[in-house]
Amino acid sequence: MVIKNLENKIKLVGIICSAFLMGCIIISVSSIWTARCMVTDAQQKVYVLDGNVPILVNRTTMEETLDVEAKSHIEMFHHYFFTLAPDDKYIRYSMEKAMYLVDETGLAQYNTLKEKGFYNNIMGTSAVFSIFCDSIKFNKEKMEFTYYGRQRIERRSNILMRELVTAGQVKRVPRTENNPHGLLITNWRTLLNKDIEQKSKSNF
């Protein structure tokens, strides 16, 4: 009888120990899982300072922002390439910035314009070129774009407006200081570049 009671007590202790061990394992696994989820969630949140005020923002992947980043990259390139002033240092600076955003097709167009004396003509006539983006169509699946814009050319005697349409593809490259979007324009070409309006300037 005593032995039987002792065996029952040993079994009871074994059951209690096993239950306690299982409980510890469940609590440990749950704690690890919860901590991992919290760390993952925290990594998706970043604080930025607006003056002295911290603002919580969420991190996003490039896939989520590709459309916006691609359009911004395309617009930035066209701004650098087509915004010109009668200043050789400014032209060199703009072209250098633009060349970081495009492949050899952009350099080929730059060299063609340079050989034709286009940039010398800008300085000789004191012309100022500005570009205005109307819209950008971007196909995320094919990574292709079409850029629609207008270029304003102001000379001493007149102001000329031109319609500009270009196209190309975009590919991913590593992000750098000179290429913050991590994209590169390829196979860039001009589809349309024609005069749409010309106004004479009044000379007083």
Phi and psi in degrees as a GROMACS rama.xvg file:
@    title "Ramachandran Plot"
@    xaxis  label "Phi"
@    yaxis  label "Psi"
@TYPE xy
-64.4528  -41.3011  VAL-2
-64.5192  -39.1864  ILE-3
-65.5906  -42.467  LYS-4
-62.6697  -38.8337  ASN-5
-64.7911  -41.6045  LEU-6
-63.4703  -39.9191  GLU-7
-64.3731  -39.9776  ASN-8
-66.1242  -39.8335  LYS-9
-63.5347  -42.6823  ILE-10
-62.7222  -41.5825  LYS-11
-63.2186  -43.3447  LEU-12
-62.7056  -40.0122  VAL-13
-63.4172  -42.1287  GLY-14
-64.6185  -42.8336  ILE-15
-63.9382  -43.833  ILE-16
-63.2651  -42.1825  CYS-17
-64.3003  -42.2969  SER-18
-64.5045  -40.8077  ALA-19
-63.4205  -43.2052  PHE-20
-63.4373  -43.2512  LEU-21
-63.4195  -40.7565  MET-22
-61.3212  -42.5971  GLY-23
-62.4999  -41.685  CYS-24
-64.283  -44.4781  ILE-25
-62.578  -44.6397  ILE-26
-63.7265  -41.3911  ILE-27
-64.1083  -46.6914  SER-28
-63.0676  -42.3385  VAL-29
-62.7896  -41.4756  SER-30
-63.893  -43.3927  SER-31
-63.7724  -43.7185  ILE-32
-63.9516  -44.459  TRP-33
-63.0413  -43.462  THR-34
-63.576  -40.58  ALA-35
-64.1201  -42.593  ARG-36
-63.0876  -40.3112  CYS-37
-65.5575  -41.3452  MET-38
-65.2211  -44.183  VAL-39
-60.6278  -43.4636  THR-40
-64.9075  -40.1875  ASP-41
-66.2856  -33.8763  ALA-42
-68.5084  -21.2574  GLN-43
-84.5914  -6.02763  GLN-44
-114.367  134.737  LYS-45
-131.293  141.121  VAL-46
-100.044  130.932  TYR-47
-119.154  150.673  VAL-48
-96.0867  126.3  LEU-49
-108.004  91.2795  ASP-50
73.5874  -113.705  GLY-51
-110.708  9.31585  ASN-52
-102.925  117.265  VAL-53
-74.6498  133.696  PRO-54
-121.505  131.039  ILE-55
-81.9602  125.601  LEU-56
-128.127  155.837  VAL-57
-99.4748  137.784  ASN-58
-74.1941  148.018  ARG-59
-130.676  158.019  THR-60
-85.1898  163.156  THR-61
-65.1791  -30.4025  MET-62
-61.3235  -37.0782  GLU-63
-72.2261  -28.9663  GLU-64
-111.306  8.60666  THR-65
-56.6731  -45.0473  LEU-66
-59.444  -45.9075  ASP-67
-67.7052  -45.3303  VAL-68
-66.1215  -38.9576  GLU-69
-63.5429  -45.1993  ALA-70
-65.0236  -38.9392  LYS-71
-64.6791  -41.4065  SER-72
-62.6358  -46.0216  HIS-73
-62.9733  -44.6  ILE-74
-65.0467  -39.4613  GLU-75
-61.8832  -44.1867  MET-76
-60.8492  -47.6391  PHE-77
-64.0643  -34.6024  HIS-78
-61.3197  -48.9152  HIS-79
-65.8051  -40.0604  TYR-80
-75.0833  -33.5933  PHE-81
-110.293  -3.12703  PHE-82
-95.0884  110.107  THR-83
-131.878  151.394  LEU-84
-135.891  158.447  ALA-85
-74.0193  63.4539  PRO-86
-148.428  112.845  ASP-87
-63.3136  -33.7592  ASP-88
-68.1743  -40.3401  LYS-89
-66.0726  -40.2374  TYR-90
-63.0833  -44.8038  ILE-91
-62.601  -41.2396  ARG-92
-62.3467  -47.0938  TYR-93
-63.2809  -43.2458  SER-94
-67.4263  -36.9588  MET-95
-63.2844  -42.5543  GLU-96
-63.4613  -42.9322  LYS-97
-64.7883  -37.2249  ALA-98
-68.0534  -20.9404  MET-99
-71.3527  -17.0902  TYR-100
-104.728  -1.90533  LEU-101
-139.158  158.613  VAL-102
-85.9304  -160.933  ASP-103
-64.6227  -16.6  GLU-104
-67.4338  -32.8631  THR-105
-70.5426  -40.6936  GLY-106
-64.8468  -36.5691  LEU-107
-63.586  -42.2661  ALA-108
-65.9956  -39.6681  GLN-109
-62.2629  -46.4027  TYR-110
-64.5556  -37.2943  ASN-111
-62.8683  -46.0435  THR-112
-64.1543  -38.4321  LEU-113
-66.0959  -42.5882  LYS-114
-64.7402  -30.8562  GLU-115
-81.2844  -0.549852  LYS-116
78.8544  18.9031  GLY-117
-60.5296  -45.6411  PHE-118
-73.884  -33.2195  TYR-119
-65.2516  -36.1718  ASN-120
-65.5056  -37.0865  ASN-121
-59.9017  -45.231  ILE-122
-70.805  -35.1893  MET-123
-70.3892  -30.9819  GLY-124
-104.045  0.980724  THR-125
55.4352  40.0842  SER-126
-81.1008  146.337  ALA-127
-121.415  122.994  VAL-128
-106.531  130.133  PHE-129
-127.852  148.089  SER-130
-120.034  139.014  ILE-131
-125.419  122.418  PHE-132
-83.8173  122.629  CYS-133
-86.6688  -47.5242  ASP-134
-166.044  161.304  SER-135
-134.075  122.18  ILE-136
-97.4151  124.679  LYS-137
-127.005  125.211  PHE-138
-98.1879  106.56  ASN-139
-66.1199  -34.6563  LYS-140
-69.5074  -45.4744  GLU-141
-91.9038  -8.49636  LYS-142
57.5726  40.8822  MET-143
-114.211  151.695  GLU-144
-139.82  157.96  PHE-145
-131.92  126.507  THR-146
-104.671  129.256  TYR-147
-117.373  125.209  TYR-148
-153.94  176.221  GLY-149
-128.147  139.352  ARG-150
-112.617  130.95  GLN-151
-104.053  124.01  ARG-152
-117.963  111.455  ILE-153
-105.126  120.213  GLU-154
-115.178  -179.384  ARG-155
-59.6312  -38.481  ARG-156
-105.553  -17.4143  SER-157
-153.083  167.497  ASN-158
-122.96  124.395  ILE-159
-114.545  133.306  LEU-160
-108.415  132.911  MET-161
-123.784  144.724  ARG-162
-91.4315  132.554  GLU-163
-128.188  128.926  LEU-164
-132.188  124.628  VAL-165
-128.208  166.286  THR-166
-147.963  164.705  ALA-167
172.361  -171.078  GLY-168
-117.595  167.482  GLN-169
-129.674  136.804  VAL-170
-131.143  155.367  LYS-171
-79.7487  139.981  ARG-172
-140.088  167.038  VAL-173
-62.6732  143.946  PRO-174
-71.0978  138.525  ARG-175
-137.803  174.058  THR-176
-62.5556  -35.4364  GLU-177
-86.5764  -12.2017  ASN-178
-136.589  74.5572  ASN-179
-66.3853  -22.1551  PRO-180
-84.136  -14.1529  HIS-181
66.7784  36.6645  GLY-182
-132.162  156.577  LEU-183
-137.004  128.808  LEU-184
-77.9948  130.652  ILE-185
-125.834  159.206  THR-186
49.6885  44.0871  ASN-187
-78.3238  135.773  TRP-188
-151.389  154.965  ARG-189
-95.8041  123.434  THR-190
-92.297  -32.8124  LEU-191
-152.141  134.845  LEU-192
-152.632  89.4092  ASN-193
-133.939  154.223  LYS-194
-70.7428  138.55  ASP-195
-122.771  -22.0274  ILE-196
-162.162  141.001  GLU-197
-137.936  129.733  GLN-198
-122.586  136.78  LYS-199
-80.464  142.81  SER-200
-91.2807  140.41  LYS-201
-77.466  132.775  SER-202
-105.191  116.19  ASN-203
